[in-house]
Amino acid sequence: MSKRRDLLKMPVLLAPAAALVAAKAPGLKNLTIDESKAKLTKEPFGDLRIYFDGSTDQLNSMTAGSLKLKAGMSPHPPHQHPEEEFMVITEGAGDLLVDGKTTKVGAGSMMYCAGNKLHGITNTGKTPLIFYFYKWKA
């Protein structure tokens, strides 16, 4: 049976774990930014902007960005990753593959894709297709 003095020693045993939690890199800051402040990468398929990328107080990783996808292009072949993802189409038209099903999409369409499920997008229009994406891992 534990004695009171033994219980008082427990925080010392937990101290290394607490230090690891405290040492976690700082997460995303509360902040509003416009596209001029997002990290821009000019790719052959279009303009990729990353607005936020890092941990939050509730998630191990969170990425939020946009892609202005050139007509007739796809950023990459259908792929999968461990993060869940939402995608919101704001301009243009395209085909969106999610877990084996292709859907025609346009402004106002939204996709959800669970982690490790195959998905991909192709701009089938004559103008840029713009979408915003949000992916995270708890």
NUDREN-637419 format. One record per residue: residue in three letters; x negated, y, z of N, C-alpha, C, O, CB in turn; residue number from 1. Coordinates in pm, whole numbers, plus 50000, padded with zeros to 5 digits. Glycine has a CB too. Layout:
N
+------+-------+--------+-------+--------+---------+-------+-------+--------+-------+-------+--------+-------+--------+---------+-------+-----+
: type : neast : nnorth :   nup : caeast : canorth :  caup : ceast : cnorth :   cup : oeast : onorth :   oup : cbeast : cbnorth :  cbup : seq :
+------+-------+--------+-------+--------+---------+-------+-------+--------+-------+-------+--------+-------+--------+---------+-------+-----+
:  Ala :     X :      Y :     Z :      X :       Y :     Z :     X :      Y :     Z :     X :      Y :     Z :      X :       Y :     Z : NUM :
...
+------+-------+--------+-------+--------+---------+-------+-------+--------+-------+-------+--------+-------+--------+---------+-------+-----+
//
This chain:
138
+------+-------+--------+-------+--------+---------+-------+-------+--------+-------+-------+--------+-------+--------+---------+-------+-----+
: type : neast : nnorth :   nup : caeast : canorth :  caup : ceast : cnorth :   cup : oeast : onorth :   oup : cbeast : cbnorth :  cbup : seq :
+------+-------+--------+-------+--------+---------+-------+-------+--------+-------+-------+--------+-------+--------+---------+-------+-----+
:  Met : 49916 :  49883 : 50000 :  50000 :   50000 : 50000 : 49911 :  50123 : 50000 : 49814 :  50131 : 50076 :  50096 :   50000 : 50121 :   1 :
:  Ser : 49943 :  50222 : 49914 :  49865 :   50344 : 49904 : 49885 :  50432 : 50025 : 49994 :  50438 : 50083 :  49900 :   50421 : 49778 :   2 :
:  Lys : 49779 :  50498 : 50062 :  49786 :   50594 : 50170 : 49789 :  50733 : 50109 : 49747 :  50754 : 49995 :  49667 :   50578 : 50269 :   3 :
:  Arg : 49838 :  50827 : 50187 :  49850 :   50964 : 50140 : 49716 :  51017 : 50087 : 49713 :  51084 : 49984 :  49901 :   51053 : 50252 :   4 :
:  Arg : 49606 :  50989 : 50156 :  49477 :   51042 : 50111 : 49438 :  50981 : 49976 : 49369 :  51047 : 49899 :  49368 :   51012 : 50216 :   5 :
:  Asp : 49481 :  50857 : 49945 :  49453 :   50796 : 49815 : 49529 :  50868 : 49705 : 49477 :  50886 : 49595 :  49488 :   50647 : 49816 :   6 :
:  Leu : 49652 :  50908 : 49733 :  49731 :   50980 : 49633 : 49669 :  51115 : 49601 : 49678 :  51161 : 49487 :  49875 :   50999 : 49683 :   7 :
:  Leu : 49607 :  51178 : 49697 :  49544 :   51307 : 49674 : 49424 :  51295 : 49582 : 49384 :  51394 : 49520 :  49502 :   51369 : 49806 :   8 :
:  Lys : 49365 :  51177 : 49572 :  49249 :   51156 : 49485 : 49291 :  51135 : 49339 : 49207 :  51148 : 49249 :  49168 :   51036 : 49533 :   9 :
:  Met : 49416 :  51105 : 49313 :  49461 :   51075 : 49176 : 49434 :  51187 : 49077 : 49392 :  51157 : 48965 :  49607 :   51045 : 49178 :  10 :
:  Pro : 49455 :  51314 : 49110 :  49427 :   51418 : 49010 : 49282 :  51415 : 48961 : 49256 :  51453 : 48847 :  49458 :   51554 : 49067 :  11 :
:  Val : 49190 :  51372 : 49045 :  49050 :   51363 : 49003 : 49037 :  51259 : 48892 : 48960 :  51279 : 48798 :  48959 :   51327 : 49123 :  12 :
:  Leu : 49110 :  51149 : 48903 :  49106 :   51045 : 48800 : 49168 :  51094 : 48670 : 49126 :  51053 : 48562 :  49177 :   50919 : 48849 :  13 :
:  Leu : 49267 :  51180 : 48680 :  49336 :   51230 : 48561 : 49266 :  51351 : 48500 : 49300 :  51392 : 48389 :  49477 :   51267 : 48596 :  14 :
:  Ala : 49170 :  51408 : 48568 :  49104 :   51529 : 48520 : 49044 :  51513 : 48380 : 49061 :  51605 : 48300 :  48995 :   51568 : 48616 :  15 :
:  Pro : 48976 :  51402 : 48345 :  48921 :   51392 : 48209 : 49030 :  51400 : 48102 : 49010 :  51465 : 47999 :  48843 :   51262 : 48194 :  16 :
:  Ala : 49145 :  51336 : 48123 :  49254 :   51342 : 48027 : 49307 :  51484 : 48016 : 49337 :  51531 : 47906 :  49366 :   51246 : 48066 :  17 :
:  Ala : 49321 :  51552 : 48127 :  49368 :   51690 : 48125 : 49270 :  51779 : 48050 : 49312 :  51871 : 47980 :  49389 :   51742 : 48268 :  18 :
:  Ala : 49142 :  51753 : 48064 :  49042 :   51832 : 47994 : 49054 :  51814 : 47843 : 49035 :  51909 : 47768 :  48901 :   51795 : 48040 :  19 :
:  Leu : 49085 :  51691 : 47798 :  49103 :   51667 : 47655 : 49221 :  51745 : 47601 : 49213 :  51803 : 47493 :  49123 :   51519 : 47628 :  20 :
:  Val : 49331 :  51748 : 47675 :  49448 :   51823 : 47632 : 49415 :  51971 : 47627 : 49450 :  52039 : 47530 :  49568 :   51798 : 47726 :  21 :
:  Ala : 49347 :  52022 : 47729 :  49312 :   52163 : 47734 : 49213 :  52200 : 47622 : 49211 :  52315 : 47578 :  49252 :   52198 : 47870 :  22 :
:  Ala : 49131 :  52104 : 47577 :  49030 :   52131 : 47475 : 49086 :  52130 : 47334 : 49013 :  52161 : 47239 :  48919 :   52031 : 47486 :  23 :
:  Lys : 49214 :  52095 : 47316 :  49275 :   52092 : 47184 : 49258 :  52227 : 47115 : 49276 :  52332 : 47178 :  49424 :   52053 : 47193 :  24 :
:  Ala : 49224 :  52224 : 46988 :  49203 :   52349 : 46915 : 49330 :  52434 : 46918 : 49441 :  52381 : 46920 :  49161 :   52320 : 46769 :  25 :
:  Pro : 49311 :  52564 : 46917 :  49429 :   52652 : 46919 : 49517 :  52624 : 46798 : 49467 :  52600 : 46688 :  49387 :   52800 : 46922 :  26 :
:  Gly : 49646 :  52629 : 46818 :  49740 :   52601 : 46711 : 49776 :  52725 : 46632 : 49712 :  52830 : 46644 :  49866 :   52539 : 46768 :  27 :
:  Leu : 49878 :  52711 : 46550 :  49925 :   52823 : 46470 : 49972 :  52937 : 46560 : 50028 :  52913 : 46667 :  50038 :   52780 : 46375 :  28 :
:  Lys : 49948 :  53057 : 46516 :  49990 :   53175 : 46590 : 50131 :  53215 : 46545 : 50170 :  53189 : 46431 :  49890 :   53292 : 46568 :  29 :
:  Asn : 50206 :  53278 : 46634 :  50335 :   53337 : 46597 : 50304 :  53455 : 46506 : 50236 :  53549 : 46546 :  50419 :   53381 : 46724 :  30 :
:  Leu : 50355 :  53449 : 46383 :  50310 :   53544 : 46284 : 50402 :  53541 : 46163 : 50458 :  53436 : 46131 :  50166 :   53514 : 46242 :  31 :
:  Thr : 50418 :  53653 : 46098 :  50491 :   53662 : 45971 : 50392 :  53710 : 45866 : 50324 :  53811 : 45885 :  50616 :   53758 : 45981 :  32 :
:  Ile : 50384 :  53636 : 45754 :  50295 :   53679 : 45646 : 50369 :  53673 : 45514 : 50463 :  53596 : 45498 :  50167 :   53591 : 45641 :  33 :
:  Asp : 50324 :  53756 : 45419 :  50382 :   53749 : 45284 : 50281 :  53678 : 45193 : 50172 :  53641 : 45236 :  50416 :   53892 : 45230 :  34 :
:  Glu : 50320 :  53660 : 45068 :  50236 :   53579 : 44979 : 50098 :  53640 : 44956 : 50004 :  53568 : 44922 :  50305 :   53561 : 44846 :  35 :
:  Ser : 50083 :  53771 : 44973 :  49951 :   53832 : 44953 : 49851 :  53789 : 45061 : 49730 :  53799 : 45040 :  49964 :   53984 : 44953 :  36 :
:  Lys : 49900 :  53743 : 45176 :  49812 :   53700 : 45286 : 49792 :  53547 : 45288 : 49705 :  53497 : 45359 :  49871 :   53746 : 45420 :  37 :
:  Ala : 49873 :  53475 : 45210 :  49858 :   53329 : 45203 : 49730 :  53294 : 45127 : 49686 :  53370 : 45041 :  49983 :   53262 : 45134 :  38 :
:  Lys : 49671 :  53181 : 45160 :  49548 :   53135 : 45093 : 49586 :  53088 : 44952 : 49659 :  52990 : 44938 :  49477 :   53021 : 45174 :  39 :
:  Leu : 49537 :  53156 : 44850 :  49570 :   53126 : 44711 : 49461 :  53043 : 44646 : 49342 :  53075 : 44656 :  49592 :   53256 : 44631 :  40 :
:  Thr : 49503 :  52934 : 44581 :  49413 :   52853 : 44499 : 49473 :  52846 : 44360 : 49587 :  52803 : 44344 :  49393 :   52709 : 44561 :  41 :
:  Lys : 49397 :  52887 : 44260 :  49442 :   52880 : 44120 : 49402 :  52743 : 44066 : 49284 :  52713 : 44047 :  49380 :   52997 : 44033 :  42 :
:  Glu : 49502 :  52661 : 44041 :  49480 :   52525 : 43990 : 49519 :  52521 : 43842 : 49592 :  52609 : 43796 :  49563 :   52420 : 44072 :  43 :
:  Pro : 49474 :  52422 : 43766 :  49513 :   52412 : 43625 : 49665 :  52402 : 43607 : 49718 :  52445 : 43504 :  49446 :   52290 : 43560 :  44 :
:  Phe : 49734 :  52347 : 43705 :  49880 :   52329 : 43695 : 49959 :  52447 : 43752 : 50080 :  52453 : 43732 :  49919 :   52202 : 43768 :  45 :
:  Gly : 49893 :  52541 : 43822 :  49964 :   52656 : 43875 : 49898 :  52715 : 43999 : 49788 :  52676 : 44038 :  50105 :   52617 : 43908 :  46 :
:  Asp : 49968 :  52809 : 44060 :  49916 :   52880 : 44178 : 49968 :  52816 : 44306 : 50089 :  52810 : 44330 :  49955 :   53030 : 44173 :  47 :
:  Leu : 49875 :  52769 : 44388 :  49908 :   52705 : 44515 : 49877 :  52803 : 44628 : 49766 :  52856 : 44638 :  49828 :   52572 : 44534 :  48 :
:  Arg : 49975 :  52827 : 44713 :  49955 :   52915 : 44829 : 49982 :  52835 : 44956 : 50083 :  52765 : 44967 :  50048 :   53040 : 44821 :  49 :
:  Ile : 49890 :  52846 : 45052 :  49909 :   52785 : 45184 : 49929 :  52900 : 45283 : 49840 :  52982 : 45304 :  49786 :   52693 : 45225 :  50 :
:  Tyr : 50046 :  52903 : 45342 :  50081 :   53007 : 45439 : 50035 :  52968 : 45580 : 49977 :  53049 : 45652 :  50233 :   53032 : 45437 :  51 :
:  Phe : 50062 :  52845 : 45617 :  50026 :   52796 : 45750 : 49969 :  52656 : 45738 : 50017 :  52575 : 45658 :  50150 :   52796 : 45845 :  52 :
:  Asp : 49866 :  52626 : 45818 :  49806 :   52493 : 45818 : 49737 :  52473 : 45952 : 49634 :  52536 : 45978 :  49707 :   52475 : 45698 :  53 :
:  Gly : 49791 :  52387 : 46035 :  49730 :   52362 : 46165 : 49827 :  52295 : 46259 : 49937 :  52254 : 46219 :  49679 :   52492 : 46226 :  54 :
:  Ser : 49787 :  52283 : 46383 :  49873 :   52222 : 46484 : 49968 :  52327 : 46541 : 49944 :  52447 : 46529 :  49790 :   52156 : 46597 :  55 :
:  Thr : 50075 :  52280 : 46603 :  50167 :   52369 : 46672 : 50179 :  52317 : 46815 : 50116 :  52218 : 46851 :  50308 :   52375 : 46600 :  56 :
:  Asp : 50260 :  52383 : 46896 :  50277 :   52333 : 47032 : 50354 :  52202 : 47036 : 50358 :  52137 : 47140 :  50347 :   52437 : 47118 :  57 :
:  Gln : 50418 :  52161 : 46925 :  50494 :   52037 : 46922 : 50447 :  51936 : 46816 : 50489 :  51821 : 46818 :  50639 :   52068 : 46899 :  58 :
:  Leu : 50360 :  51980 : 46725 :  50317 :   51893 : 46616 : 50165 :  51887 : 46607 : 50096 :  51985 : 46634 :  50375 :   51942 : 46483 :  59 :
:  Asn : 50114 :  51770 : 46570 :  49970 :   51755 : 46549 : 49924 :  51832 : 46426 : 49814 :  51888 : 46424 :  49932 :   51608 : 46535 :  60 :
:  Ser : 50009 :  51835 : 46323 :  49973 :   51911 : 46203 : 50100 :  51961 : 46136 : 50203 :  51895 : 46137 :  49890 :   51825 : 46105 :  61 :
:  Met : 50089 :  52081 : 46077 :  50199 :   52143 : 46005 : 50139 :  52221 : 45890 : 50047 :  52301 : 45909 :  50286 :   52236 : 46098 :  62 :
:  Thr : 50190 :  52199 : 45770 :  50147 :   52275 : 45653 : 50270 :  52332 : 45586 : 50369 :  52262 : 45564 :  50065 :   52186 : 45554 :  63 :
:  Ala : 50264 :  52461 : 45554 :  50373 :   52528 : 45482 : 50310 :  52606 : 45368 : 50217 :  52683 : 45388 :  50457 :   52623 : 45576 :  64 :
:  Gly : 50362 :  52586 : 45247 :  50305 :   52653 : 45132 : 50403 :  52663 : 45018 : 50520 :  52627 : 45030 :  50182 :   52582 : 45086 :  65 :
:  Ser : 50353 :  52714 : 44906 :  50435 :   52724 : 44785 : 50349 :  52688 : 44665 : 50226 :  52693 : 44669 :  50496 :   52867 : 44769 :  66 :
:  Leu : 50418 :  52652 : 44559 :  50350 :   52623 : 44433 : 50431 :  52685 : 44320 : 50551 :  52662 : 44308 :  50332 :   52470 : 44411 :  67 :
:  Lys : 50362 :  52764 : 44238 :  50421 :   52817 : 44114 : 50369 :  52727 : 44003 : 50258 :  52745 : 43953 :  50383 :   52972 : 44088 :  68 :
:  Leu : 50451 :  52628 : 43967 :  50412 :   52520 : 43876 : 50437 :  52561 : 43732 : 50549 :  52599 : 43696 :  50489 :   52391 : 43910 :  69 :
:  Lys : 50333 :  52554 : 43649 :  50344 :   52592 : 43508 : 50440 :  52500 : 43433 : 50459 :  52384 : 43470 :  50206 :   52589 : 43442 :  70 :
:  Ala : 50501 :  52555 : 43327 :  50595 :   52479 : 43243 : 50529 :  52351 : 43192 : 50415 :  52352 : 43147 :  50643 :   52565 : 43124 :  71 :
:  Gly : 50604 :  52240 : 43199 :  50557 :   52112 : 43149 : 50455 :  52042 : 43238 : 50405 :  51936 : 43201 :  50499 :   52131 : 43016 :  72 :
:  Met : 50424 :  52099 : 43353 :  50318 :   52044 : 43437 : 50371 :  51972 : 43560 : 50486 :  51989 : 43602 :  50224 :   52155 : 43480 :  73 :
:  Ser : 50282 :  51892 : 43616 :  50302 :   51826 : 43744 : 50174 :  51848 : 43825 : 50066 :  51842 : 43767 :  50335 :   51671 : 43727 :  74 :
:  Pro : 50183 :  51874 : 43955 :  50060 :   51898 : 44031 : 49971 :  51774 : 44043 : 49850 :  51785 : 44057 :  50094 :   51949 : 44169 :  75 :
:  His : 50033 :  51656 : 44038 :  49960 :   51530 : 44049 : 50060 :  51418 : 44023 : 50181 :  51442 : 44026 :  49891 :   51515 : 44190 :  76 :
:  Pro : 50012 :  51296 : 43998 :  50105 :   51184 : 43982 : 50184 :  51164 : 44111 : 50143 :  51211 : 44217 :  50028 :   51055 : 43943 :  77 :
:  Pro : 50298 :  51093 : 44103 :  50371 :   51063 : 44227 : 50276 :  51006 : 44332 : 50187 :  50927 : 44301 :  50488 :   50964 : 44200 :  78 :
:  His : 50297 :  51047 : 44455 :  50205 :   51011 : 44562 : 50282 :  50990 : 44692 : 50404 :  51010 : 44698 :  50098 :   51120 : 44581 :  79 :
:  Gln : 50211 :  50950 : 44793 :  50269 :   50934 : 44927 : 50165 :  50975 : 45030 : 50045 :  50968 : 45005 :  50318 :   50788 : 44952 :  80 :
:  His : 50213 :  51018 : 45145 :  50125 :   51058 : 45255 : 50199 :  51035 : 45386 : 50321 :  51022 : 45385 :  50080 :   51207 : 45241 :  81 :
:  Pro : 50128 :  51029 : 45497 :  50193 :   50998 : 45625 : 50289 :  51106 : 45674 : 50379 :  51078 : 45754 :  50089 :   50974 : 45730 :  82 :
:  Glu : 50272 :  51230 : 45627 :  50360 :   51338 : 45674 : 50499 :  51330 : 45610 : 50513 :  51288 : 45496 :  50297 :   51474 : 45643 :  83 :
:  Glu : 50600 :  51370 : 45687 :  50733 :   51395 : 45631 : 50725 :  51526 : 45555 : 50637 :  51608 : 45581 :  50844 :   51399 : 45744 :  84 :
:  Glu : 50817 :  51547 : 45461 :  50809 :   51670 : 45382 : 50946 :  51718 : 45338 : 51032 :  51638 : 45299 :  50720 :   51650 : 45260 :  85 :
:  Phe : 50965 :  51849 : 45343 :  51078 :   51918 : 45281 : 51023 :  51999 : 45166 : 50911 :  52050 : 45173 :  51156 :   52008 : 45383 :  86 :
:  Met : 51101 :  52011 : 45059 :  51066 :   52095 : 44945 : 51191 :  52173 : 44907 : 51300 :  52117 : 44897 :  51012 :   52009 : 44824 :  87 :
:  Val : 51175 :  52304 : 44884 :  51285 :   52391 : 44845 : 51251 :  52456 : 44712 : 51152 :  52528 : 44701 :  51314 :   52500 : 44955 :  88 :
:  Ile : 51332 :  52430 : 44610 :  51311 :   52489 : 44478 : 51377 :  52626 : 44477 : 51494 :  52639 : 44512 :  51369 :   52397 : 44364 :  89 :
:  Thr : 51302 :  52730 : 44437 :  51358 :   52865 : 44434 : 51372 :  52921 : 44293 : 51452 :  53012 : 44270 :  51273 :   52957 : 44516 :  90 :
:  Glu : 51295 :  52868 : 44197 :  51305 :   52913 : 44058 : 51266 :  52799 : 43966 : 51184 :  52714 : 44000 :  51214 :   53036 : 44032 :  91 :
:  Gly : 51327 :  52797 : 43846 :  51290 :   52701 : 43744 : 51372 :  52573 : 43750 : 51471 :  52563 : 43822 :  51146 :   52668 : 43756 :  92 :
:  Ala : 51328 :  52475 : 43670 :  51398 :   52347 : 43660 : 51295 :  52236 : 43647 : 51187 :  52255 : 43592 :  51496 :   52346 : 43540 :  93 :
:  Gly : 51332 :  52118 : 43699 :  51239 :   52007 : 43691 : 51302 :  51875 : 43728 : 51422 :  51865 : 43753 :  51122 :   52033 : 43779 :  94 :
:  Asp : 51218 :  51774 : 43730 :  51255 :   51640 : 43775 : 51180 :  51612 : 43904 : 51059 :  51633 : 43914 :  51223 :   51532 : 43665 :  95 :
:  Leu : 51254 :  51563 : 44002 :  51196 :   51531 : 44132 : 51218 :  51383 : 44159 : 51332 :  51337 : 44166 :  51257 :   51619 : 44245 :  96 :
:  Leu : 51108 :  51310 : 44175 :  51113 :   51167 : 44208 : 51099 :  51153 : 44359 : 51004 :  51204 : 44418 :  51001 :   51087 : 44133 :  97 :
:  Val : 51194 :  51083 : 44420 :  51187 :   51054 : 44563 : 51227 :  50909 : 44586 : 51340 :  50870 : 44559 :  51279 :   51150 : 44645 :  98 :
:  Asp : 51133 :  50830 : 44635 :  51159 :   50692 : 44673 : 51229 :  50613 : 44562 : 51325 :  50541 : 44586 :  51243 :   50689 : 44799 :  99 :
:  Gly : 51178 :  50629 : 44438 :  51228 :   50551 : 44326 : 51342 :  50612 : 44247 : 51382 :  50556 : 44145 :  51270 :   50421 : 44375 : 100 :
:  Lys : 51396 :  50726 : 44291 :  51509 :   50789 : 44221 : 51467 :  50927 : 44171 : 51415 :  51008 : 44247 :  51633 :   50800 : 44315 : 101 :
:  Thr : 51489 :  50953 : 44039 :  51458 :   51082 : 43980 : 51586 :  51165 : 43972 : 51690 :  51117 : 43929 :  51395 :   51065 : 43840 : 102 :
:  Thr : 51575 :  51292 : 44015 :  51688 :   51384 : 44017 : 51648 :  51512 : 43945 : 51537 :  51560 : 43962 :  51733 :   51415 : 44163 : 103 :
:  Lys : 51740 :  51567 : 43863 :  51720 :   51698 : 43802 : 51738 :  51802 : 43912 : 51835 :  51795 : 43988 :  51820 :   51723 : 43682 : 104 :
:  Val : 51645 :  51899 : 43921 :  51652 :   52000 : 44026 : 51637 :  52139 : 43966 : 51581 :  52157 : 43858 :  51543 :   51976 : 44133 : 105 :
:  Gly : 51689 :  52237 : 44039 :  51677 :   52377 : 44000 : 51683 :  52462 : 44126 : 51682 :  52411 : 44237 :  51788 :   52419 : 43900 : 106 :
:  Ala : 51690 :  52593 : 44106 :  51694 :   52686 : 44218 : 51807 :  52647 : 44314 : 51920 :  52624 : 44273 :  51714 :   52831 : 44168 : 107 :
:  Gly : 51772 :  52639 : 44442 :  51868 :   52599 : 44544 : 51864 :  52452 : 44581 : 51927 :  52411 : 44678 :  52005 :   52633 : 44500 : 108 :
:  Ser : 51790 :  52371 : 44505 :  51777 :   52229 : 44539 : 51678 :  52214 : 44654 : 51584 :  52292 : 44668 :  51730 :   52146 : 44415 : 109 :
:  Met : 51701 :  52112 : 44736 :  51611 :   52084 : 44849 : 51588 :  51934 : 44856 : 51679 :  51854 : 44835 :  51670 :   52136 : 44983 : 110 :
:  Met : 51463 :  51896 : 44885 :  51426 :   51756 : 44899 : 51379 :  51731 : 45041 : 51312 :  51815 : 45102 :  51316 :   51718 : 44797 : 111 :
:  Tyr : 51413 :  51614 : 45093 :  51348 :   51560 : 45213 : 51288 :  51427 : 45173 : 51352 :  51348 : 45103 :  51450 :   51545 : 45334 : 112 :
:  Cys : 51165 :  51402 : 45217 :  51100 :   51274 : 45191 : 51032 :  51228 : 45319 : 50950 :  51300 : 45376 :  50997 :   51285 : 45074 : 113 :
:  Ala : 51066 :  51110 : 45363 :  51005 :   51051 : 45483 : 50857 :  51022 : 45456 : 50814 :  51017 : 45341 :  51079 :   50921 : 45525 : 114 :
:  Gly : 50783 :  51003 : 45562 :  50642 :   50970 : 45549 : 50620 :  50840 : 45475 : 50699 :  50746 : 45487 :  50578 :   50963 : 45685 : 115 :
:  Asn : 50512 :  50834 : 45398 :  50470 :   50715 : 45324 : 50571 :  50670 : 45218 : 50573 :  50552 : 45182 :  50445 :   50603 : 45420 : 116 :
:  Lys : 50654 :  50761 : 45169 :  50746 :   50732 : 45058 : 50695 :  50803 : 44934 : 50648 :  50916 : 44941 :  50892 :   50776 : 45092 : 117 :
:  Leu : 50706 :  50736 : 44819 :  50658 :   50790 : 44693 : 50745 :  50908 : 44649 : 50868 :  50900 : 44652 :  50657 :   50680 : 44584 : 118 :
:  His : 50679 :  51018 : 44608 :  50752 :   51135 : 44558 : 50662 :  51216 : 44465 : 50539 :  51206 : 44470 :  50801 :   51223 : 44676 : 119 :
:  Gly : 50726 :  51296 : 44379 :  50651 :   51380 : 44286 : 50746 :  51471 : 44212 : 50866 :  51446 : 44207 :  50570 :   51295 : 44188 : 120 :
:  Ile : 50692 :  51578 : 44155 :  50773 :   51676 : 44083 : 50707 :  51710 : 43950 : 50585 :  51714 : 43939 :  50794 :   51803 : 44167 : 121 :
:  Thr : 50791 :  51736 : 43847 :  50746 :   51779 : 43715 : 50833 :  51896 : 43673 : 50955 :  51892 : 43686 :  50753 :   51662 : 43611 : 122 :
:  Asn : 50769 :  52001 : 43622 :  50842 :   52115 : 43567 : 50885 :  52077 : 43426 : 50801 :  52058 : 43339 :  50753 :   52246 : 43568 : 123 :
:  Thr : 51015 :  52066 : 43405 :  51067 :   52029 : 43273 : 51118 :  52151 : 43196 : 51167 :  52138 : 43084 :  51180 :   51927 : 43288 : 124 :
:  Gly : 51107 :  52270 : 43257 :  51157 :   52392 : 43193 : 51050 :  52462 : 43111 : 50938 :  52414 : 43097 :  51210 :   52486 : 43296 : 125 :
:  Lys : 51090 :  52579 : 43057 :  50999 :   52660 : 42976 : 50939 :  52775 : 43057 : 50858 :  52852 : 43005 :  51072 :   52714 : 42854 : 126 :
:  Thr : 50980 :  52788 : 43183 :  50929 :   52893 : 43272 : 50870 :  52827 : 43397 : 50893 :  52708 : 43420 :  51043 :   52995 : 43311 : 127 :
:  Pro : 50795 :  52902 : 43477 :  50741 :   52842 : 43599 : 50851 :  52789 : 43692 : 50961 :  52845 : 43699 :  50656 :   52944 : 43674 : 128 :
:  Leu : 50820 :  52683 : 43762 :  50906 :   52627 : 43866 : 50838 :  52663 : 43998 : 50721 :  52630 : 44019 :  50927 :   52468 : 43850 : 129 :
:  Ile : 50910 :  52730 : 44086 :  50852 :   52768 : 44215 : 50921 :  52689 : 44324 : 51044 :  52685 : 44332 :  50866 :   52921 : 44241 : 130 :
:  Phe : 50839 :  52627 : 44409 :  50895 :   52558 : 44526 : 50811 :  52585 : 44648 : 50691 :  52613 : 44639 :  50906 :   52408 : 44502 : 131 :
:  Tyr : 50876 :  52577 : 44762 :  50811 :   52590 : 44892 : 50815 :  52452 : 44958 : 50915 :  52381 : 44947 :  50882 :   52699 : 44983 : 132 :
:  Phe : 50708 :  52416 : 45025 :  50702 :   52285 : 45090 : 50658 :  52301 : 45235 : 50585 :  52392 : 45272 :  50606 :   52191 : 45015 : 133 :
:  Tyr : 50707 :  52207 : 45313 :  50678 :   52204 : 45458 : 50654 :  52059 : 45493 : 50743 :  51976 : 45477 :  50795 :   52265 : 45545 : 134 :
:  Lys : 50535 :  52027 : 45541 :  50508 :   51889 : 45580 : 50438 :  51888 : 45715 : 50361 :  51978 : 45748 :  50421 :   51816 : 45473 : 135 :
:  Trp : 50467 :  51784 : 45792 :  50419 :   51780 : 45929 : 50399 :  51637 : 45977 : 50453 :  51542 : 45920 :  50515 :   51852 : 46021 : 136 :
:  Lys : 50322 :  51625 : 46083 :  50301 :   51498 : 46151 : 50310 :  51526 : 46302 : 50239 :  51612 : 46355 :  50161 :   51432 : 46111 : 137 :
:  Ala : 50398 :  51452 : 46369 :  50418 :   51473 : 46512 : 50299 :  51426 : 46594 : 50301 :  51436 : 46717 :  50545 :   51402 : 46559 : 138 :
+------+-------+--------+-------+--------+---------+-------+-------+--------+-------+-------+--------+-------+--------+---------+-------+-----+
//
